[in-house]
Amino acid sequence: MLERLRTVLIGTSHSGNIGGVARAMHNMGLSDLALVAPRSEVIHQDSISRASGADHLLHGARVSQTLDEAVADCTLVVGASARSRTLPWPMLSPRELGRRLPDECRQEGARIALVFGREDSGLTNDELHRCHAHVHIPTNADFSSLNLAAAVQVVAYECRLAWLEQQASSGGSDADEAEASLGADEQRASHADLERYFAHLEQTLTTIGFHDPQKPRQLMARLRRLYLRARPRRIELNILRGILSATDKTAADRADRPPRP
Ligand code: SAH
């Protein structure tokens, strides 16, 4: 289960924090670290010293320029946020996230991204709208923001507790961890599948005049929230994309038709 969790750090500005995150992850048995557009060096004396022996995670970390690239294959994307935002989104506590993991991880090809933001400004709305759910560590409302590595520590700890409980209930065997091989109807869509769908949806809604990118009025964010909440299967997304293609074709045919006299 723990090997299916990817810790994603966006725009980290202190090498020491990247090292602190590597240590927190290794303490809890997590190993997949991805960095998106880091604003500091990944391999640096500060990161190596804060990693305190977990620097193999730093050497193994994948670096990409966008969140989409870092989580393309993920079937669940959860963003950690210290603040509540203007558009409410499904919220989980770290414990609730842990409770969901055994089921999420049993699926064939499951990969779960835990996304953490910048030390100075957290995650942008655009990044948060790419997540299925947000996880908030219930801190003092007057002083809600944890250090990045401390936030990773708390979330990773709850993931580990959930894994330990699962181990205990299966008598330490891996039986419960065996992947369920899923039929075509059950396969979860990946982040990349969903993003392709959202891009197509926005384009079609613009073509038919339902959406004006100059006056977006949170339309795409609300639609994202709806689809992400529904957790569409891959086969369902294919149907939805088929509907968009048929709509595009009808709109193009109408545009080609000569105007009525
Ligand atoms: N000043 C930023 C917080 C940055 S802390 C802000 O106001 O948004 C760096 C990152 O640690 C955050 O982006 C978030 O991913 C995580 N984090 C910090 N405190 C958290 C909390 N209480 N709950 C969940 N994540 C938290």
Residues whose N, C-alpha, C, O or C-beta is under 5 A from the ligand:
A	BS01	SAH	A80 S81 A82 V115 F116 G117 R118 E119 D120 S121 G122 L123 V135 H136 I137 T139 S144 S145 L146 N147 L148 A151
